[in-house]
Amino acid sequence: MYWLLDYTHQEDLRQKIIKLQTEIMQPRKREQSEQIFPFIGRKSRAIAAAIIENLTETGATVCDPFCGSGTFVYAAQDCNRNIEANEWEPYAYRMATAPFKGALTEAEYHNGLQQLLSDINPIMNKIYMTKCPKCEKELLFDALFFDRDPEEYYHPMKHERMGKVNGENVIFRQKYRCSCGCTEKHYDDFDEKIRQSLHSIQVEFPDATLIENSRLNFTAPTYTKYKNLFSTRQKIALVCLHNGIQRLPENIRDFFEDAFISIIHLGKYTDYRSKSQDNHCPENRLKETNLLHRYLEKIKARRTYILAQQFKLKNTSINCKDFREFFSKIADGTVDLVLTDPPYGDNAQYFEHAQRVHPFLSYDLSKDVVRLNKEVVISNARKRSNKHNKVQFLDDIETLIIESARVVKKHGFVVLYFRPEQSDWISDLNKLKHFGRKHGMEPIISIPVDTSDPSMRVIASAAWTFKNDVCFVFLKLDDNERRWYEGDLDVDELIYLAASKAATDLGNPFTIVRFNQEMQSQLRSVGLIKLMGSQYTNKIKSTLARYTYHDGAQYRLTGISPYDYMNKDMNAEIRLREFVPVVIEELTEGGRGFRFEEYVIHLATFMENGSREIIEKLHTSNRLIPELLTTYTYEDREQGKFYVKEPVPSYSVSGRINLRTMDPSDFEKLIADYFLKRGFVEAKVIGQACDRGVDILATNADGELELIQCKRYREGNNIGSTPIQRVDSYMRSRNAKKAWVVTTSNFTKEGRDEARITQVILVNGKDLIKSLELYYPGVYTL
């Protein structure tokens, strides 16, 4: 549990995550030019690079066991990291690794293209031929819109992609326009004659039978036959292209074939939205696209892009294995970051989806028993009954978590892209967190990465809701920091509950005997009474030390744990009210303003470490997020920023220095000097602006260490329990005698209750001014 890390490490981690969130959640467009895979995927190379840059150092090792189109691999190369990657689907593996083969030289590319075109142009010119309605010049159409059932070419159903004026359905726009300037026409008898002539062209189209899956629109009996996904014209075009490429010299063939593979899906029956990835074969509003045009565009774009990238296999390994076999070759604790996009739920049946390309790769998924059995998927394919339920799938996901935790270094990261099913989002969220904690990782934050509106994007982060993708960040813990699990049961939580019940609601000290009574009750309730055996005594005591400290022969709760809010039934509104002033103080340091996105991002880093119970409670309090903001700040609409309301002038009428507008470091120096004047022999400032740890280490007249936390807050920004818990924890870890929290504002009821339990000394603004007046008469005011 990362709260067991020392405070400096916790704060470094929090600031790192804030920076990562801020970068990820910047509005950005998906770059078409970055997609050398056949389609625009949902993973962003820029977002992946931000994750890698923020969570690893140069030269670190990044691992992606489900690399898909290779986006994370390319991002790791951008960041000068080593990469161990894996993709088991043959089509995706080929396309992800293709860029590393390099691009052809200018001569190879030109000569190969000339040979291919001279070979295939006679057929291509025939099947895509049309005639300009104005000058009657013969040229190639770029797109043809039609209806399939009932068959209609002359007067198909109209839509916006047709001619703007009269619904023309034969298109040759932009660079494909006629030399006379004409760009479109109505289908006519010339076009019909060409279409009829197609039946005389005989080709051997792959005669493959696909795995039936109604969710992917591979439905029997018609659309499990591969040839039925394509029109006659497009079958001729694909076979013509494929055969022409096979006749090219061996040294250049692969490059030309990779481009071909990437446009196969454009040949199938598709609606007029040509970028659609849907396998559905609709009855009307269909489009035939000129596959020669698409191929020439794709191969040119791929070559240009790959030349610009200069991908190299140095420090990069991409495997084609089952992810379990892939992980088995990686040694324990050798990876800095596992960054992957595992298939999740029944909307990610990638292997079956790729069947629309497999026949041209001479590959048949239906006969690959090993892949079918080991694929990580939930599939509704009738013949894949062993993949129908979610239990087997979650077992695979847990294995992914186990292996990721094994290979990642201590305090390294595991980052998962995750698209939860809307009906199961709470259970999915908590299942991932449960798997992580069970196997030695602590979830740090979840970041929505694909929400179009930035305000909604950050609200989603605060609300733990999902529009599209979410990026989950886990921290790998050391053995002495991770939770103790027995099977699926969190023993840390049971020990905390036993200690909490022994302390009662008043937070009283308790004996080990009293604790053991409560612990026995907890263990009995979950069927783990075996843990009361003597062989577990020391482990239980060491775990108890995470939540308590000794007070003579008794124990007291520290009040610092991820279970506090969950099990003390803390009101979610109180929690938000406690943290919002802290966040606003950080964001307005030095009089600066902040945007709403910054506010919610910072707030989320305080709130995200809850369990399912606290998450559900916070859902009900989301309205407070904007309400509390407007309580403390006003909005400058021209700048789009928020500022603290009613700024207090630096000096009062009397000319005294206002403590609340002092520079934070000057305030800390003043408090250090104040303690020296009170008789302390040393008071050393160690904190920095915006630091919520200990600010001053002081040594009293008896040579004992005392810790002081300074909070230069505005009036109304009262301090809750969390800063008091933290300074108390630091006091115990440093074996200090006392801990102080000194503020220019005041304390909430929860803050005062926490101070009573922990015996932290509180000094509010009014008491501070009275005391300062004794040592600096007439100098300071509030």
N, C-alpha and C positions, 0 to 999 in steps of 0.2 A: 504494500500500500504506500503510495508515494508520499503520504503525509508523514511516514516514518523517516523520510529523508531529512537531512539537516535543512534548516530554514533557507539558507543561501541557495541550496540546490532547488528547493521548491520554488523559490522566487525566480531563479533563472529559467526553470521549466515553464512557469506561468508566462513570463515575458516572451519566451520563445514561441509558445502556442498563440499568444496574442498576435505576435508578428506574423505567424503563419496564417492565422485566421484572416487577418487584415488583407494579406496578399491574395489568398484564395478567393475571398469574397468580393474582390474588385470586379465590376462588370466587364466582361470580355467576350468578344465574338470568337466562335470557333473558326479557325483559319482553314479554309478549303485547301490552300496550298500545302498545308502540313499533312494532308491525308493521302499518303501513297498507298494505303490500303484501298480496297474497292469502294468503300463507303465512308461517310463521315461518322465516326464512332462517337460515343458519348464521353470518352475520356479525353481530357485536354492535356496536351504536352506541356503547356505553360503551367498549369496547375501542378502537374507531376513534378516539374522542375522546381517549383516553389517549395513543395514538400521535401524534396531531396536536399535542396540548398539549406533549408531551415533546420532540418533534423539530422544532417550528417556533415562531416568535414570533407574537404578535398581528398580524394584517394580512398574514401571509404567504400565498403562493399554493399551494394543494393541487390536484393533478391526479389524476383517476381515469378512465382510458380505457375501463374495463369496469365502469360503475357499477351495473349490474343493478337492484336494487330501490331504489337511492338511499341506502343506509345511510351510506356514507362522505360523500356530499353533505350529508346532514342533520347528521352529526357535525361537518363543517367549519363549518357555520353555527353550531352550538352553540359552537364555539371562536372565533367571530369571525374566520374566515379567508376569503380569496377562494378560489373553487373553479371549476376548469375540468373539466367532466365529460363523459362520452360513454357512450351505450348504443345499440347498433345493432339490437337485436332490437325490433321495433315494439311488441309488447305490453308488454315491460319498460320501454321508453322512455316509453310513455304513462303507465304506473302510477308510474314514478319522478318524472315531471314533474307529475303531477296535483295534488299538494299545493300547488304554487306558483301554481295558479290561484285558490287561496283557497277558503273555504267560503261557502255561501249564507247570506244573512241569515235571521233567524228567520222572517220572513214568506215569503220565497222558498221556504225549506225546507218550511214548514208547508203552504203552498198547493200546492206541487208534489207533496208526499206525498199530500195529500187528493185531488188530481186523479188521481194514479196509482192509488191504492187504489180509488177509485170506478170506475175503468176495469177493473181486473184482478180485483177481489174476487169477482165472480160466478163466474169460472173457478176461481180459487184455492180458494174455499170448496167448490167442487164436487169438485175432484180430491183434496183432502187431508181430506175430511170423514170422521169416524168417529162412533161413538155410545158414550157412557159406559155401561159394563156395570151400574153401580149405579143411576143416576138416569135413564138413557136420554136424557140431554141430548145434542144434536148439537154437536160441537166439532171443531176441527182437530187431527189428530195431529201430533206433532213429529218422530217417527221411526217407520219401519216396517222390521222385520227379516224377511228371507225368503231362500229358496234359489232359484236361477235354473235350474239344470239338474241333476236334474229339478225342474221348477217346484213350489214348495211354500210356501204362505203359512200354512196352518192349523197345521202342525207342523214348522217349520224346525229345522235343527240348532241346539242351544242354545249359548249363550256368555254371558259375564259381563255384557254390556251389556243383556241382556234382564231381565225381571222377576226380582227376587232370590228370590222364593218359588217360583213355578210356571213361570218362563220365559216370561212374557207378552212378546209381540213387537210390540205397538202401544203406543207410548210418548207420553205428554203430561205430562211431569214439570215440576216447579218452576213457573215463571210460566205455563206452558201447561196446568196441571192443571185438572181440572173444578171447577166451583164447589162440588161436594159433597166435594171432597178427593181424588177418585180420580185416579191418575196413570198407570195402565197397564191393559192388557187383552190377552186372546187375540184374535187375528184371528177374525172371525166372518162370518156370511152377509151382514150389512150392509156390511162392508168389501169383501167379494167383489163385491157388487152395484155398489159404487162403482168398483171396478177394471174390471169388465166395461164399465161405461158410458164409460170413457175412450176406447174404440175409436171411439165416435161423434163425438169431437171431432177435427176435422181442422185440422192446422197445417202450415205450410210450414217444415219444419226444414231447416237448411243441408245441401245435398247435396254434401259435400266429400269428396275422396279424399286421404288423408294419405300422406306419405312413409313407406314401410315401414321399420321399425327394430325388430327383435326385442328389442333391449336395452331399449327404451322401451315394449315391449308393444304397439306398433303393428304387428300381425302380419296378413299377408294370409291368406286373402281377407277374413275377417270384420272385423277390427279396424283395417283401413286405411280403412274406411267410417265417417265421422264419426258418422253417426246410430246406428251399432251400439254406441257407447260409452254410450248413455243408454237408460233405460227409457221406455216410452210416457208415463208420468206426468210424468217429469222433462223430456221433450222438450216437452210441453204447457206446463209451468211456465216453462221458459226462453223459449220463443217468446212466451208471454203477457207476461212481464215485459219482454222486449226491445221488443215492439211498443208496449206501454203507455208505455215511456220515450220511444220515438221520437215519440209524440204530445204530449209535454210541450213547453212554450215553449222556444225555442232557447236563451235566456239561462240556463236552468237544466238543460238536457238533459244536458250533459257530466258534471255532478257526479253525477247519478243513474245515468248510464251507467257511470261509473268504478266505482261500487259494484257494479253488475251484473257487470261484467267480472271483478271480484275474487271472485265466488262461482260462476262457471260450473263450475269443476272439482268443486264439491260435488254437482253434478247427475249426474255420470257414475256408472256402476256402480262401486261401491266396497265394500270389506269393512266390517265393522261399526265399524272404527276410523276415524271420519269425518274425521280430520285427515290421513289417509294421502295422499301425493302420487303414489302408484303408479298407473300407467295400466292395470294388469292388471285384467281383468274376471273375477273368480273365479266359481266355480260355486255356492258356498254361503256362508253367513254374510254375506249382503249387507245393506246398509242404504239405504233411501230416506229422505233428510232433507227436511224441509219447506223448500223454497227460498224461500218467502215469508218465513218466520221468519228464515232466515239473511240474507236481503237486508235486511230491516228492521233487524236487529241490526248488520249491517255498515255501512249508510249512516249510522246514528246514531253508531256508534263513529268512523267516518271524519270526520264533521263535528266531533264533540267534540274529537277529537285534533288535527285541522288548525287549528281555532280556537285551541286551547291553544298550538300551536307557533308560529303566526304566521310561517310561512315566507315569505320574500321573495326575489325574483330579484336583488336588489341584490348586486353582487359575485359573482353565481353564473351560470354558463353551462352548460347541458346540451345536448349535441349528439346527433344521431342519424346517425352516420357510421361507416364502416369506421375502425378505430383508426388506421390509417396516414394516412388523410386528415385525421382529427382532429389528430394530432400535427403534420402538415405546416403547420398554421395557428399553431402555437406557436413563438415565437422561441427561439433557443438561450439556455440559462442564465437563464431567467426564472421557473422554478418552484422552490419550496423543498422540496416533498415530492411524490413520486408515490406514491400509496397506492391499490392496486387489488387486485382478486380475479380474476385472469385465469382463463378456463376452462382446466382442466388435465386431460389424459388423456381416456380414452373414457367417463368417468362424468359428463361435463359437456356433454351435447348439448342446450343450452338452447333453441336455435332450433327444433329438431324437437320438443322437449318442449312448447313453447308452442303447437303445432298444436291442442291441445285447446281453445284460446281463439280462434285465428286466424279461423275461419269467421264468428264473430259480429263480427269487426272488418273483414269483407269483404276479408281478406288471404289469399293462397295462397302459402305458402313454396315449394311445389314449382315455381312458375312464376317465382320471383325468382332468376334465374340469377346475378346479381351477388352477392347475399348468400350463396347456396350456395357459390360459388367462393371468396369472401373470408372466410367465417366461420372463426374460429380454433377448430378442433375435430378430434377423431378420431371418426369416425362409422362404424358398421358397416352403415349403410343400403346396401342392395344397389346402388341407383342412384347412390351417391356414392363411386365407386371412387377418385376423386382425394383423398378424405379418409380412406382406410382405414389408411394407414401413419403411423408416428410421425415419420418424417423431415420431411414437409411441416409437421407440427404444430410440431416443434421449431424449424424455420425461422421460423415465425411468432412463437414465444416469444422467439427471439433478436432478431427485429426489434423486439419490444416492449422488450427490454432496451436495444437500440441507441438507440431513440427516447427512452426514459426518461432514459438517460445524457446525451443531447444537450440535453434541455430543462431538466434539473436544474442548479441553481447549484453552483459549487464548494463542496464540503463540505456539500451538501444530501443528502437521503436518498431512497432508493427502497425501499418496503416492499411486499412481495408476500404475500398470503395464498396458501397452497399446500397442496393435498391430494395428496400423492404416492401412487402406486399401491404397495401393500404389497410386491409382488414386485420392484419397481424402486426402492425408496426410496433406496438408496445412490447409484445412478446418477443418479436425479432430483436429489437433493441436490447432487451434484457437478456436474451439468450446469448447474444454475442458478448455482452459484458460478463455474464456468468462463465462462459467458456474461458474468457481471458483471465479472470480472477482465479478460476479453478486451476489454471495452469501457469500461474506466476506472472501474469501481466495485469496492469491496472489501466482501465479506460480513462483517458485524460479528457477527451472532448469529442463531440461529433459536429461536423461542419457541413452544412448543405453546400453543394458545389454546382448546382444546376438550376438555380432559381433566377428567373429573368429580371425581376425587380429587386434592387439592392435592399430596400427597406423590408420587403417581405422575406428576403434572404436572411437578414439578421434576426428578424422576429422568429423565423423558423428555428434558428439556432437556440434562441432563448426558450422556445416553446417545445423543443424536442419533437417537432413535427417534420414530415418529409414530403417534399413536392416531387422531387426526382431522386437524384443521387445524394448520398451522404458519405462523407469521409470520416471514418472512425480512426482515432489515434490511441494506441496502447503503448504503455511504457513497460519494458521488461524489468522486473525487479530481481534483486538478489534474494537468496534463500531466506535470509533473516528479515526480509521486508515483505515477502509475499504472504498471502493469506493461507491459513491451514485448512485444507479441505479433506474430508473423508467421504469419498464418493462425490455426490453432488451437494453435500452439506457443508456449509461454511462454519467451521468450528470456531473461528475468530468471533463470529457474530454470537455464537452460543456463549462463549466466555464473556463477551461484553454484556450480554443480557443477564447472565448470572451475577456479574459484578454490579450492574445497574440495579437489579432487584435487591441485592444485598445492601446497597447504599440507600435504598428507598428514594422516593421523589425529592427528599430533602438533601440528598447528596451526602449523607452521613458517612463517617469512616466505618469500616467493617473489618472483622477478623477473617483469617483464612478459613476458619471453621465454618463461619457463616457463608462465605463464598462457596465452599465445597458443598454445602447443603443445597444452595441454589443451582450449582453446577450439576449436581446429581439429578435434580429435577429437570433441568434443560436436556440433559443427555437421555434421560429416560423417555422424555416426550418424543424424541426423534429416533429412538431405538439404537442409541450409541453408548449404552451404559458401559461397554467394554473400555471406554476411555478413562474410567475411574480406576483402572488397574494401575499398579505402582509404576509400570514401565512408561506411563504417560505423565507422571507427576511433574517431572522437570519441564516437559514441553508445555504443559498447561500453565505452570508458574511463569515461564518465560513469555508466553503469550499474554498472560494477565498483565505483565509489566508494560505492555504496549498501551494499556488503558488506565493504569493506576500508578501511584507512587507510594512508597512506604512513609508512614507517619508513626514512628515507633513500631509497635507490634501490629499496627493497623494499616489498612489500605484506604486510599482516597482515589476517586475517579479524577483523571486529568481533564476530562471534558473535551478532549481532542481525539476524534475518531470519525470515520465515515458513517458510523452507526448512530452518532449523537442525535442528529436531527430526525432520523428515521425512528429511533426507539424512544426518544423523549417526547415524540409527538409534537415537535415544535411547529407552530403555526407558520405556514408558508408566507403569509403576509409579513409576519415579524421578520422572517429571514430576508425578504426582499428589502424591507424598510431599513434593516441593519446594514446591508451591503451597498445600497444605492448612494448614500452620502460618501462612503469610502471611494467609490468609483468616481463620483463627481469631483472629489478633492484631487484625485490623481489626474483627471483629464483637464482640470482648469488651473493646474499649477502655473504660476507666473502670469495669470490673467488670460491665458489662451482659451480659445473656444474649441468645441469638438462637434463632430457630426453624430447623428443618431446611430449610424452603424458602429462607430467607435464605442459609444455608450453600451450598446447591447453586447458587443464582442467582449468588452472588459467585464461586464456583469456576468456573462456566461461562464467566465473562467472561475468565478467564485461559486457558481451554482451547480456545476455539471457533475459533481462527484456523488450524486445521490443514488438511491436504489429505485426500484419501480414505485415504491410507496411515495417517496418524496417527489418523484417526477410527476406522479398523478396529482399530488397536492399543488405543485407549482403550476400545473396546467390551469387550475382554477384561479390563479392569481396573476395571470399574464396581463390583465388590464392594468395592473399596478406599474408595469414597466414604463409606459408613457406617462401615466399619471404622476408618478414620483419624480420623473424628469422635470415636468412642468412645475412641480412644487418648489424645486430648488433653483430652477434656471428659467431664463427667457430665451426665445429664439430670434436670432437675427435672420430674417428670411432672405435678405439679399445675399448674405454669405452662406446661408444654409447651415449655420452653426448655432450651438447653444452656449450661453454664458451664464455665470452665476448671477442670481437676482440681487439687485441693490448692493453693488460693491461698496464696501466700507472704506472711507478715505484713510490714507496711510497715517494721518495725524488727527487727533481730536482737537477740539477748540483750545484745550489747555496746552497743546503742543507736545503732548506725550506720544510715545511710540506705540502704535497699535499692534499688539501681539499677533492678531489674526492676519495681518498683511505683511508681516516680516517674511524675509526669505526663509524657507524651511531650514536650511543649514545654519543660518544665523540664530534661528529659534533654538535649535539643538545646542549650539554653542552657549547661548544664554542659560539654558537649563543646566548644562554641565557646570558653568561658572556658579550658578545658584547653589548647586549641591556642594561645591567646594566651600562656598561661604557658609554653608550649614555645618561644616566641620568634617566633610569627607576629605581623605588624604589624596585621592585621585579621582578624576572624572574624565574619561576619554570618549570622544565622539567617534562612533564607528559607523553610524547609519548614513544614508544618502537620501536625497529628495525622492519621495514616492516609495521609500523602503518601508515595508510594514513589519520588519523584524525589530530587533533591539537596536536602539540608537546610541545608547551611552552605557559604557561599562564603568561602574563607580566602585571605589574601595572605601569602606567606612573606617572609622577610627579604630575598630578592632581588627582591621586587616581582612574583613570579609567582603566578598564580592556581592554587589547588588546591581540589578539590571534595570534600565530605564527606557521606556518607550515614549516618544514624543509625538503628539498628534496636534499639529497646528491647524485646527479646523474652524470653520465659520460657525456662527451661532445657528443652532438648530440641527447641525450635522453631528448628532450625538453618537457616541461609541457603544456598540453592542458587545456581545460576548466573545466574538472571534478573536479580536486583537488581545483580549485578556487571556484567552486560552493559549494563544501562541506565546506570549511573553512568559506565561507560567511554565509552558513546556520547555522553553529555552532556559529558564531559570534552573529547572531540574536537570537538564542535560549538561549544564555548566557547573552544577553543584553550588549555585549561588544561594545566598542567605535570603534575599528578598527580591521582589520584582515590583516595579512601579509603572503606572500608565499616567502620564501627565498630558492634559489637553486644554485647549483654549475654549472648548465647547462644554459638553456635559456627557453623561452616561445614561443609556437606556435602562429600564428595569432589568432586562436580561443581562446587561453588562454588570450592573451592581450585584445581581444574584450570583453571577459567575465569579466576581471578585470575592464575594463572601465564601464561596465554596473553596476557591483556590488560595485565598488570603493574599491576593495581589492588592497592593495599595493604590488607591485611586485619588487623583488630584484634578478637580474640574477647574474651569476657567475662573470662576469667582474666588475659589480658595487660592488659586495660584496668584492672582493679582494681590490679594491680601498679604500673602507671604512675600511676594516680590517687593512689596512696598516697604518691608522691614529692611531689606538689603539694598534696594535701589529706589529710595524715596523720590516720588514725583516724576519717574522716568517712563513707566509703562501703564497702559490701559487696555481695555477691551473695546 
